[in-house]
């Protein structure tokens, strides 16, 4: 129990401290004080001081949880399929991908922060300290946003291409936890999108924000949803094929038994019937009611949130 508490504390501590530090610094600088909101510019600064640390902390935490869950699911899958010797190779490959993604996310975060600041006329060093502080926080904001998207998409596609496809013919029953991990990534990403409207409180939606959100949503649909649905489709396909194969074997044994009543095939029939029952009860999509509820709430909550926001702004 103590080890579990220490592990949870280790995952939560750094993101939580970072968010609290950002909130404190922004409040002392004046950008997070709601009493200082007097015009659209101050409203934008308040939204940024509230939204950026929240999303940074969330993405940082989501990445740490994603890494822990992915490592555990890969290890469990390899144990079940007697391929545990490949675990270190998978981890090295994923570590190399993480290094490349960190470099790419850092480059993109600096570039897009500069473009955004220039387009919003916020780059001048004559700006108040509160604005300069927000400019600094914008860099880790874009960094974690890009890193989260790249890591989520990379994990999902890697698990599908390197674990699901090579093993689904023989071990499709063990692929469900991999599919569950993909669903968890989708939930994390949808919840992240639900936090985006924080930047639009009390102001009109900038065109560049709408463009970035649309591109991010399209990216998620293609790279996160698609491998999950492909995995579910393949699992159902191979489950149905196995059911048809066992039903054929049962029919053949029954026919042989009717032609040769003295044949002793009771044990074989029992085993095949048990396998058939197990396959029919096997569910490819997560059967956990809590997981399904989360998917439903996140999937419907995102468009509902945008509709309420648009109604409020109009």
C-alpha positions in Angstrom: 0.0 0.0 0.0 2.8 2.4 0.9 4.6 1.7 -2.4 1.3 2.4 -4.3 0.9 5.7 -2.5 4.5 6.7 -3.3 4.1 5.8 -6.9 0.9 7.9 -7.2 2.6 10.8 -5.4 5.6 10.5 -7.8 3.3 10.7 -10.8 1.3 13.7 -9.5 3.9 15.7 -7.7 5.8 17.5 -10.4 2.8 18.5 -12.6 0.9 19.7 -9.5 3.8 21.8 -8.2 4.3 23.3 -11.7 0.7 24.3 -11.9 0.7 25.8 -8.4 3.9 27.7 -9.2 2.5 29.1 -12.4 -0.8 30.2 -10.7 1.1 31.9 -7.9 3.5 33.7 -10.3 0.6 34.8 -12.6 -1.5 36.0 -9.6 1.4 38.0 -8.2 2.1 39.5 -11.6 -1.6 40.5 -11.9 -2.7 38.5 -14.9 -4.7 35.9 -12.8 -6.5 38.5 -10.7 -10.1 38.7 -12.0 -10.4 42.2 -10.5 -7.9 43.5 -13.1 -10.1 42.5 -16.0 -11.1 45.8 -17.6 -10.9 45.1 -21.4 -10.5 42.3 -23.9 -6.7 42.3 -23.6 -6.8 41.8 -19.8 -9.5 39.1 -20.3 -7.2 37.3 -22.8 -4.3 37.5 -20.3 -6.5 36.1 -17.5 -7.7 33.2 -19.7 -4.2 32.4 -20.7 -2.9 32.5 -17.1 -5.7 30.2 -16.1 -5.8 27.9 -19.1 -2.1 27.3 -20.0 -0.9 26.0 -16.6 -4.1 23.8 -16.3 -3.5 22.2 -19.7 0.3 21.9 -19.1 -0.3 20.1 -15.8 -2.9 17.9 -17.3 -0.8 16.9 -20.3 2.2 16.3 -18.2 0.2 14.1 -15.9 -1.5 12.3 -18.8 1.9 11.6 -20.4 3.3 10.1 -17.2 0.2 7.9 -16.8 0.4 6.9 -20.4 4.0 5.8 -20.1 3.3 3.7 -17.0 0.2 2.0 -18.4 1.9 1.3 -21.8 4.9 -0.3 -20.2 2.7 -2.5 -18.0 0.3 -3.5 -20.8 3.2 -4.4 -23.1 4.8 -6.5 -20.4 1.5 -8.3 -19.6 0.8 -9.0 -23.3 4.3 -10.4 -23.9 4.0 -12.6 -20.8 0.7 -14.0 -22.0 2.1 -14.7 -25.5 5.4 -16.1 -24.2 7.5 -13.3 -25.8 8.8 -11.6 -22.7 12.3 -11.6 -24.1 11.3 -8.9 -26.6 10.3 -6.5 -23.8 13.6 -4.7 -23.6 13.7 -4.3 -27.4 10.2 -2.7 -27.4 11.2 -0.3 -24.6 14.4 0.8 -26.4 12.4 1.5 -29.5 9.9 3.5 -27.6 12.6 5.4 -25.8 14.2 6.4 -29.1 10.8 7.6 -30.3 10.4 9.7 -27.1 13.7 11.4 -27.7 12.8 12.3 -31.3 9.4 13.5 -30.2 11.0 15.7 -27.4 13.3 17.3 -29.9 10.5 17.9 -32.5 8.1 19.1 -29.9 10.7 21.6 -28.5 11.4 22.9 -32.0 7.7 23.3 -32.8 6.8 24.9 -29.5 9.4 27.6 -29.9 8.4 28.2 -33.6 4.7 28.3 -33.0 5.1 30.5 -29.9 7.0 33.1 -31.9 4.4 33.0 -34.7 1.5 33.4 -32.2 3.2 36.2 -30.3 4.0 38.1 -33.5 0.4 37.7 -34.9 -1.0 38.9 -31.6 1.5 41.7 -31.2 2.9 40.3 -27.9 6.6 39.9 -28.7 7.8 43.4 -27.6 10.0 43.4 -24.5 8.3 46.7 -23.5 5.2 44.6 -22.5 4.3 44.4 -18.8 5.9 41.7 -16.7 2.6 39.7 -16.6 2.6 39.5 -20.4 6.2 38.5 -20.5 5.5 35.8 -18.0 2.7 34.4 -20.1 5.0 34.4 -23.1 7.4 32.2 -21.2 4.7 29.8 -20.0 3.5 29.5 -23.7 6.6 27.6 -24.6 6.0 24.6 -22.2 2.3 24.8 -23.1 3.0 24.1 -26.8 5.8 21.7 -25.9 3.5 19.4 -23.9 0.7 19.8 -26.3 2.8 18.6 -29.3 4.5 15.9 -27.2 1.3 14.5 -25.9 -0.3 14.3 -29.4 2.8 12.7 -30.9 3.3 10.3 -28.0 -0.4 9.3 -27.9 -0.5 8.7 -31.7 2.9 6.9 -31.6 1.9 4.5 -28.8 -1.4 3.6 -30.3 0.1 3.0 -33.8 3.1 1.2 -32.4 1.1 -1.2 -30.3 -1.2 -1.9 -33.3 1.6 -2.5 -35.8 4.1 -4.2 -33.6 1.9 -6.2 -31.2 -1.6 -6.6 -32.5 -1.0 -7.3 -36.2 1.8 -10.0 -35.7 -0.1 -11.8 -33.0 -3.8 -11.4 -33.6 -4.1 -14.6 -35.6 -2.9 -16.8 -32.7 -3.6 -14.6 -29.7 -6.5 -12.3 -30.5 -8.0 -12.9 -27.1 -5.0 -11.2 -25.5 -5.3 -8.1 -27.7 -8.1 -6.6 -25.8 -5.9 -4.9 -23.1 -4.0 -3.2 -26.0 -7.4 -2.0 -27.4 -8.3 -0.7 -23.9 -5.1 1.3 -23.8 -6.0 2.9 -27.1 -9.4 3.8 -25.6 -7.7 5.4 -22.6 -5.6 7.5 -24.9 -8.7 8.7 -26.7 -10.3 9.6 -23.3 -7.3 11.6 -22.3 -7.2 13.4 -25.6 -11.0 14.2 -25.5 -10.7 15.6 -22.0 -7.8 17.8 -23.0 -10.0 19.3 -25.8 -12.7 20.0 -23.2 -10.2 22.3 -21.4 -9.5 24.4 -24.6 -12.6 26.7 -24.2 -11.1 28.1 -21.0 -9.1 30.4 -23.4 -12.4 31.8 -24.8 -14.1 32.9 -21.6 -15.7 36.3 -22.1 -14.2 36.9 -25.5 -14.7 36.0 -29.2 -12.9 33.0 -30.6 -9.8 33.9 -32.6 -9.5 32.4 -36.0 -6.1 30.9 -35.4 -7.4 29.2 -32.2 -10.3 27.7 -34.2 -7.9 26.6 -37.0 -5.5 24.9 -34.5 -8.3 23.2 -32.7 -9.8 21.9 -35.9 -6.4 20.6 -37.0 -5.8 18.9 -33.7 -9.2 17.3 -33.7 -8.7 15.9 -37.2 -5.3 14.6 -36.2 -6.7 12.8 -33.2 -9.5 11.2 -35.2 -7.2 9.8 -37.8 -4.3 8.7 -35.5 -6.0 7.8 -32.3 -9.5 6.5 -33.2 -8.6 4.6 -36.3 -6.1 2.0 -34.7 -8.6 1.3 -32.0 -11.4 0.6 -34.4 -9.0 -1.5 -36.6 -8.1 -3.6 -33.6 -11.7 -4.1 -32.6 -12.6 -5.1 -36.2 -9.7 -7.6 -36.4 -10.5 -9.1 -33.0 -14.2 -9.6 -34.0 -13.1 -11.1 -37.3 -10.8 -13.7 -35.8 -13.3 -14.4 -33.0 -16.0 -15.2 -35.6 -13.6 -17.3 -37.6 -12.7 -19.3 -34.6 -16.3 -19.8 -33.7 -17.1 -21.0 -37.2 -14.1 -23.4 -37.1 -15.1 -24.9 -33.7 -18.8 -25.2 -34.8 -17.5 -27.1 -37.9 -15.4 -29.4 -35.7 -18.4 -30.0 -33.4 -20.7 -30.8 -36.4 -18.0 -33.2 -37.7 -17.7 -35.0 -34.4 -21.5 -35.3 -34.0 -21.8 -36.8 -37.5 -19.0 -39.3 -36.7 -20.7 -40.1 -33.4 -24.0 -40.9 -35.2 -22.2 -43.1 -37.7 -20.1 -44.8 -35.0 -22.0 -44.8 -31.7 -19.2 -46.6 -29.9 -16.7 -43.8 -30.5 -15.5 -42.1 -27.3 -15.5 -38.4 -28.1 -17.2 -37.0 -25.0 -14.1 -35.2 -23.6 -13.4 -33.6 -27.0 -16.9 -32.4 -27.4 -16.9 -31.0 -23.9 -13.6 -29.1 -24.5 -14.9 -27.7 -27.8 -18.1 -26.6 -26.3 -16.2 -24.9 -23.5 -14.0 -23.1 -26.0 -17.1 -22.1 -28.0 -18.8 -20.7 -24.9 -15.7 -18.7 -24.0 -15.4 -17.2 -27.5 -19.0 -16.2 -27.5 -18.7 -14.5 -24.2 -15.5 -12.7 -25.3 -16.1 -9.0 -25.8 -13.8 -7.0 -28.1 -14.8 -3.6 -27.0 -14.2 -2.7 -23.3 -17.0 -4.3 -21.3 -16.2 -2.2 -18.2 -19.2 0.1 -17.6 -17.1 2.9 -16.2 -14.9 2.9 -19.3 -17.9 3.0 -21.7 -19.4 5.8 -19.6 -16.3 7.8 -19.9 -16.1 7.3 -23.6 -19.8 8.4 -24.0 -19.4 11.4 -21.7 -16.2 12.6 -23.4 -17.5 12.0 -27.0 -20.8 13.8 -26.3 -19.4 16.4 -23.9 -17.0 17.9 -26.5 -19.6 19.0 -29.0 -22.1 20.0 -26.3 -19.4 22.1 -24.7 -18.8 23.9 -28.0 -22.5 24.5 -28.6 -23.0 26.0 -25.1 -19.9 28.2 -25.6 -21.1 29.4 -29.0 -24.6 30.1 -27.6 -23.0 32.0 -24.7 -20.8 34.1 -27.0 -23.6 35.0 -29.4 
